[in-house]
């Protein structure tokens, strides 16, 4: 298969979109597919054996590491020259919008991957009143795709509520060899907690959209030391608020593996995560998780089994959850073992098999539509996430979601075929017959 990958973010910028695209490109190469990557400058000439075509771009104000690709005048010509079987849009916003239009102009099947809550990020950066415009723009982009792939049940419901058509669940894999309990480093732990305190850690971008300011509420908890991994615009302010915490800056490779595995408790604070890969990496490292009962973590964390969820707006619940785990070594050990067992089969190879199924379904569905048949959606998944309104409901629902009741398609869990789910109809959702 020949696949044109048009992505809003790529190397050398490192974030969730970039990491996912890199893993997908590696899987394409292993399967013998040829990809053309189109991304904003600067960038490598090739990745995993695939050509990378760099285009001009601009950084978002206050978010310099996220560069949006400018629509390329020669995009149609580049696609015509490459002759892809399908166009893959990774978190489309600006360059992805041009890619969707070009695919439609050339009558090429197109799959879009929804990965970034742009509206949520805008609110975190103080851009109030922009939701309607942002959702309208994103819906317009995704409506041009034959299929939109969504990483979590909560995000699936959000997109259905905003009338996005042709949605399907597609999760993310985790490298359970790279992220493994064997990398636990006692020397690192001694540097962070010289008196054998509980090591509670955060891994990720230090920025307003991640709500890292909430970490300051953990300062002074008895018997707890904080390890903060990552960098970003909020780092200086956070260092001032947490003078006794250990800040490592950005880590990668073996250093990152050691940092994860050396934690006793992993904490996440962002409430606008469409998936939350760092939660999976912590779980693969055998670390129990404390995360907000919102977005992607609802699918990933099973309360009372692999970690705890807290009301995203409750500082007291956050502190209580951390204190409960920090005070109970046996409970941490049990949750950590359960977490590792729950994710170790979620390999990138397994989820990429699902991705190839989605790509083939989009190609087949596109051929049906272009043959002049009725414009119908692809076959539907069985069920979609229910509305979550309280932490109690979230804790009850998360266990069901993590076990595949909604057809989430994780290896080792009951699931449907992982095909597309139609847009919302009336007050409910259509289900498979």
SULWO-V59046 format. One record per pair of residues at least 24 apart in sequence whose ideal C-beta (glycine too) atoms are under 7 Angstrom apart, sorted by sequence separation. I is the first residue (numbers start at 0). J is the second residue. D is the distance in Angstrom with one decimal. If there is no record, write none. Layout:
i:I j:J d:D
i:I j:J d:D
//
This chain:
i:69 j:93 d:6.7
i:70 j:94 d:6.4
i:74 j:98 d:6.7
i:83 j:107 d:6.0
i:85 j:109 d:6.8
i:88 j:112 d:6.5
i:90 j:114 d:4.1
i:138 j:162 d:6.4
i:199 j:223 d:5.4
i:205 j:229 d:5.2
i:260 j:284 d:4.5
i:262 j:286 d:4.9
i:270 j:294 d:6.6
i:272 j:296 d:6.6
i:275 j:299 d:6.4
i:382 j:406 d:6.6
i:2 j:27 d:6.2
i:21 j:46 d:6.8
i:24 j:49 d:5.6
i:52 j:77 d:6.3
i:67 j:92 d:5.8
i:68 j:93 d:6.2
i:69 j:94 d:6.9
i:85 j:110 d:6.4
i:89 j:114 d:6.9
i:90 j:115 d:4.8
i:92 j:117 d:6.5
i:138 j:163 d:5.6
i:197 j:222 d:5.7
i:200 j:225 d:7.0
i:204 j:229 d:5.6
i:205 j:230 d:5.9
i:206 j:231 d:4.2
i:215 j:240 d:3.9
i:259 j:284 d:4.0
i:260 j:285 d:6.8
i:264 j:289 d:6.2
i:381 j:406 d:5.2
i:67 j:93 d:4.5
i:68 j:94 d:3.0
i:71 j:97 d:6.6
i:75 j:101 d:4.8
i:79 j:105 d:6.3
i:196 j:222 d:5.2
i:197 j:223 d:5.2
i:198 j:224 d:5.7
i:199 j:225 d:5.7
i:200 j:226 d:4.0
i:201 j:227 d:5.4
i:202 j:228 d:4.4
i:203 j:229 d:5.0
i:205 j:231 d:3.6
i:206 j:232 d:5.6
i:207 j:233 d:6.2
i:211 j:237 d:5.7
i:215 j:241 d:6.0
i:380 j:406 d:4.4
i:9 j:36 d:6.6
i:39 j:66 d:4.6
i:67 j:94 d:6.6
i:70 j:97 d:3.6
i:74 j:101 d:4.9
i:78 j:105 d:5.9
i:134 j:161 d:5.0
i:196 j:223 d:6.0
i:201 j:228 d:6.8
i:202 j:229 d:6.1
i:204 j:231 d:4.5
i:206 j:233 d:5.4
i:214 j:241 d:6.5
i:259 j:286 d:6.5
i:39 j:67 d:6.6
i:113 j:141 d:6.8
i:196 j:224 d:4.5
i:198 j:226 d:5.7
i:200 j:228 d:6.6
i:205 j:233 d:4.6
i:306 j:334 d:5.7
i:9 j:38 d:3.6
i:39 j:68 d:3.8
i:75 j:104 d:6.1
i:78 j:107 d:6.8
i:111 j:140 d:6.8
i:205 j:234 d:4.5
i:267 j:296 d:6.6
i:305 j:334 d:5.6
i:2 j:32 d:5.8
i:4 j:34 d:5.2
i:6 j:36 d:6.8
i:11 j:41 d:6.7
i:38 j:68 d:6.1
i:75 j:105 d:6.6
i:111 j:141 d:5.0
i:228 j:258 d:5.1
i:304 j:334 d:6.9
i:4 j:35 d:6.9
i:289 j:320 d:4.6
i:0 j:32 d:4.6
i:1 j:33 d:5.2
i:2 j:34 d:4.7
i:3 j:35 d:5.0
i:4 j:36 d:4.9
i:5 j:37 d:4.7
i:6 j:38 d:5.0
i:10 j:42 d:5.9
i:192 j:224 d:4.2
i:205 j:237 d:5.9
i:226 j:258 d:6.8
i:289 j:321 d:5.7
i:305 j:337 d:4.9
i:306 j:338 d:6.8
i:9 j:42 d:5.4
i:10 j:43 d:5.8
i:111 j:144 d:3.9
i:191 j:224 d:5.4
i:304 j:337 d:5.2
i:305 j:338 d:4.1
i:3 j:37 d:6.8
i:109 j:143 d:6.7
i:110 j:144 d:6.0
i:113 j:147 d:5.7
i:381 j:415 d:4.9
i:109 j:144 d:4.6
i:110 j:145 d:6.4
i:113 j:148 d:7.0
i:191 j:226 d:5.1
i:289 j:324 d:6.7
i:380 j:415 d:5.2
i:10 j:46 d:6.8
i:109 j:145 d:5.6
i:110 j:146 d:5.0
i:111 j:147 d:4.8
i:112 j:148 d:4.8
i:113 j:149 d:5.2
i:114 j:150 d:6.5
i:226 j:262 d:6.6
i:305 j:341 d:5.8
i:108 j:145 d:5.2
i:287 j:324 d:5.9
i:383 j:420 d:6.4
i:110 j:148 d:6.3
i:380 j:418 d:6.6
i:37 j:77 d:6.9
i:54 j:94 d:6.8
i:103 j:143 d:5.2
i:378 j:418 d:4.5
i:379 j:419 d:6.8
i:380 j:420 d:4.3
i:99 j:140 d:5.3
i:113 j:154 d:6.6
i:270 j:311 d:4.1
i:377 j:418 d:5.7
i:378 j:419 d:6.6
i:379 j:420 d:5.0
i:377 j:419 d:3.7
i:379 j:421 d:5.5
i:100 j:143 d:6.8
i:376 j:419 d:6.0
i:96 j:140 d:4.9
i:99 j:143 d:4.2
i:287 j:331 d:5.4
i:95 j:140 d:6.3
i:99 j:144 d:6.2
i:113 j:158 d:6.3
i:376 j:421 d:4.2
i:383 j:428 d:4.8
i:35 j:81 d:4.7
i:287 j:334 d:3.5
i:35 j:83 d:6.9
i:287 j:335 d:5.2
i:382 j:430 d:6.1
i:91 j:140 d:5.0
i:286 j:335 d:5.6
i:381 j:430 d:5.6
i:14 j:64 d:6.9
i:285 j:335 d:4.3
i:288 j:338 d:6.7
i:379 j:429 d:5.7
i:381 j:431 d:5.3
i:14 j:65 d:6.8
i:285 j:336 d:6.8
i:287 j:338 d:6.0
i:379 j:430 d:6.2
i:380 j:431 d:6.8
i:12 j:64 d:5.4
i:286 j:338 d:6.7
i:379 j:431 d:4.7
i:285 j:338 d:6.5
i:378 j:431 d:6.7
i:12 j:66 d:6.3
i:191 j:245 d:4.7
i:214 j:268 d:6.4
i:285 j:339 d:4.4
i:39 j:94 d:6.7
i:213 j:268 d:4.5
i:266 j:321 d:6.4
i:353 j:408 d:5.6
i:88 j:144 d:6.7
i:202 j:258 d:6.8
i:282 j:338 d:3.7
i:283 j:339 d:6.4
i:8 j:65 d:6.3
i:202 j:259 d:6.6
i:211 j:268 d:5.9
i:264 j:321 d:6.4
i:282 j:339 d:6.6
i:8 j:66 d:7.0
i:200 j:258 d:7.0
i:210 j:268 d:4.4
i:360 j:418 d:6.2
i:209 j:268 d:6.1
i:210 j:269 d:5.7
i:282 j:341 d:6.5
i:283 j:342 d:5.1
i:7 j:67 d:5.8
i:209 j:269 d:4.3
i:210 j:270 d:6.3
i:264 j:324 d:4.9
i:282 j:342 d:4.7
i:283 j:343 d:6.5
i:7 j:68 d:6.2
i:208 j:269 d:6.7
i:264 j:325 d:6.2
i:349 j:410 d:4.3
i:356 j:417 d:6.5
i:200 j:262 d:4.1
i:61 j:124 d:5.6
i:198 j:261 d:6.5
i:208 j:271 d:6.2
i:279 j:342 d:5.5
i:198 j:262 d:5.4
i:199 j:263 d:6.7
i:345 j:409 d:5.5
i:353 j:417 d:5.3
i:198 j:263 d:4.9
i:199 j:264 d:4.6
i:200 j:265 d:5.9
i:201 j:266 d:5.5
i:345 j:410 d:6.0
i:197 j:263 d:4.7
i:200 j:266 d:7.0
i:279 j:345 d:7.0
i:344 j:410 d:4.4
i:197 j:264 d:6.7
i:199 j:266 d:5.9
i:201 j:268 d:7.0
i:264 j:331 d:6.6
i:344 j:411 d:4.4
i:263 j:331 d:5.7
i:20 j:89 d:5.1
i:187 j:257 d:5.9
i:16 j:89 d:5.8
i:184 j:257 d:4.4
i:188 j:261 d:5.1
i:16 j:90 d:4.7
i:182 j:256 d:4.3
i:187 j:261 d:4.8
i:203 j:277 d:5.3
i:316 j:390 d:6.6
i:3 j:78 d:5.8
i:182 j:257 d:4.9
i:202 j:277 d:5.0
i:183 j:260 d:4.3
i:184 j:261 d:4.9
i:3 j:81 d:5.9
i:178 j:256 d:6.0
i:182 j:260 d:3.9
i:183 j:261 d:5.4
i:177 j:256 d:5.7
i:1 j:81 d:6.7
i:3 j:83 d:4.0
i:180 j:260 d:5.5
i:310 j:390 d:4.3
i:1 j:82 d:6.3
i:2 j:83 d:5.9
i:5 j:86 d:6.4
i:178 j:259 d:5.8
i:179 j:260 d:6.7
i:309 j:390 d:6.6
i:1 j:83 d:4.8
i:2 j:84 d:6.8
i:7 j:89 d:6.6
i:8 j:90 d:7.0
i:308 j:390 d:6.5
i:1 j:84 d:5.1
i:2 j:85 d:5.7
i:3 j:86 d:4.7
i:4 j:87 d:4.8
i:5 j:88 d:5.3
i:6 j:89 d:3.7
i:7 j:90 d:5.1
i:124 j:207 d:6.0
i:0 j:84 d:5.0
i:3 j:87 d:6.8
i:5 j:89 d:7.0
i:7 j:91 d:6.6
i:123 j:207 d:4.7
i:2 j:87 d:5.6
i:4 j:89 d:6.5
i:7 j:92 d:5.3
i:123 j:208 d:4.2
i:308 j:393 d:5.5
i:308 j:394 d:5.7
i:7 j:94 d:5.8
i:7 j:95 d:5.8
i:120 j:208 d:4.5
i:5 j:94 d:6.0
i:308 j:397 d:6.3
i:5 j:95 d:5.7
i:297 j:387 d:6.6
i:302 j:394 d:4.1
i:5 j:98 d:3.7
i:304 j:398 d:7.0
i:19 j:114 d:6.7
i:292 j:387 d:6.9
i:302 j:397 d:5.9
i:297 j:393 d:6.0
i:301 j:397 d:5.9
i:302 j:398 d:6.9
i:300 j:397 d:6.1
i:301 j:398 d:4.9
i:16 j:114 d:5.6
i:216 j:314 d:4.9
i:220 j:318 d:6.9
i:292 j:390 d:5.0
i:15 j:114 d:6.5
i:16 j:115 d:6.6
i:297 j:396 d:6.7
i:297 j:397 d:5.0
i:301 j:401 d:4.7
i:213 j:314 d:6.8
i:216 j:317 d:6.4
i:217 j:318 d:6.7
i:220 j:321 d:6.6
i:292 j:393 d:3.4
i:178 j:280 d:4.6
i:216 j:318 d:6.1
i:220 j:322 d:6.2
i:223 j:325 d:5.2
i:292 j:394 d:7.0
i:298 j:400 d:4.8
i:299 j:401 d:6.9
i:171 j:274 d:5.5
i:222 j:325 d:6.2
i:297 j:400 d:6.1
i:298 j:401 d:6.0
i:179 j:283 d:6.7
i:180 j:284 d:6.1
i:213 j:317 d:6.4
i:217 j:321 d:6.0
i:171 j:276 d:5.7
i:178 j:283 d:3.9
i:179 j:284 d:6.4
i:180 j:285 d:3.6
i:220 j:325 d:6.9
i:173 j:279 d:4.3
i:178 j:284 d:4.8
i:173 j:280 d:6.1
i:171 j:279 d:7.0
i:175 j:283 d:4.7
i:298 j:407 d:6.2
i:173 j:283 d:5.0
i:154 j:273 d:4.5
i:151 j:273 d:6.0
i:199 j:321 d:5.9
i:150 j:273 d:5.2
i:151 j:274 d:5.5
i:150 j:274 d:3.8
i:199 j:325 d:6.5
i:197 j:325 d:4.0
i:154 j:294 d:6.7
i:153 j:294 d:5.1
i:153 j:295 d:6.8
i:151 j:294 d:6.4
i:151 j:295 d:4.3
i:153 j:297 d:5.3
i:150 j:295 d:6.4
i:152 j:298 d:5.7
i:151 j:298 d:4.9
i:22 j:172 d:6.7
i:120 j:271 d:6.5
i:19 j:171 d:6.2
i:119 j:271 d:3.3
i:116 j:271 d:4.3
i:116 j:273 d:5.7
i:115 j:273 d:6.8
i:114 j:273 d:5.7
i:180 j:339 d:6.5
i:113 j:273 d:6.7
i:175 j:342 d:6.6
i:175 j:343 d:4.3
i:173 j:342 d:5.6
i:61 j:232 d:6.7
i:175 j:346 d:6.8
i:173 j:345 d:5.4
i:172 j:345 d:5.5
i:174 j:347 d:6.8
i:172 j:346 d:5.3
i:172 j:347 d:3.4
i:172 j:349 d:6.5
i:172 j:350 d:4.2
i:171 j:350 d:6.5
i:170 j:350 d:5.6
i:169 j:353 d:6.1
i:169 j:354 d:6.1
i:169 j:357 d:6.0
i:14 j:204 d:7.0
i:167 j:357 d:6.0
i:148 j:357 d:6.0
i:146 j:357 d:6.3
i:165 j:376 d:5.3
i:164 j:376 d:6.8
i:165 j:377 d:6.5
i:168 j:380 d:6.6
i:146 j:360 d:7.0
i:146 j:361 d:4.5
i:145 j:361 d:4.2
i:145 j:364 d:5.6
i:145 j:365 d:4.9
i:159 j:383 d:6.6
i:156 j:383 d:5.8
i:155 j:383 d:5.9
i:156 j:384 d:4.9
i:155 j:384 d:6.5
i:146 j:377 d:6.7
i:152 j:383 d:6.7
i:153 j:384 d:5.8
i:152 j:384 d:3.5
i:153 j:387 d:7.0
i:170 j:407 d:6.4
i:168 j:406 d:6.5
i:170 j:408 d:6.2
i:168 j:407 d:5.9
i:170 j:409 d:6.1
i:168 j:408 d:5.9
i:110 j:357 d:6.5
i:110 j:358 d:6.1
i:152 j:400 d:5.5
i:168 j:417 d:6.6
i:167 j:417 d:6.8
i:110 j:361 d:4.9
i:167 j:418 d:6.3
i:167 j:419 d:4.2
i:108 j:361 d:5.1
i:152 j:405 d:4.9
i:166 j:419 d:6.4
i:167 j:420 d:6.2
i:108 j:362 d:4.7
i:165 j:419 d:5.4
i:166 j:420 d:5.2
i:152 j:407 d:6.7
i:108 j:365 d:3.8
i:18 j:276 d:6.8
i:164 j:422 d:4.5
i:163 j:422 d:6.6
i:162 j:422 d:6.0
i:15 j:276 d:5.8
i:162 j:423 d:6.6
i:106 j:369 d:6.4
i:159 j:422 d:6.2
i:160 j:423 d:6.4
i:159 j:423 d:4.3
i:159 j:428 d:6.7
i:85 j:358 d:5.5
i:146 j:419 d:5.7
i:85 j:361 d:6.4
i:85 j:362 d:5.7
i:84 j:362 d:6.3
i:26 j:347 d:6.0
i:26 j:348 d:6.9
i:22 j:347 d:4.9
i:26 j:351 d:3.8
i:23 j:351 d:6.9
i:23 j:354 d:6.9
//
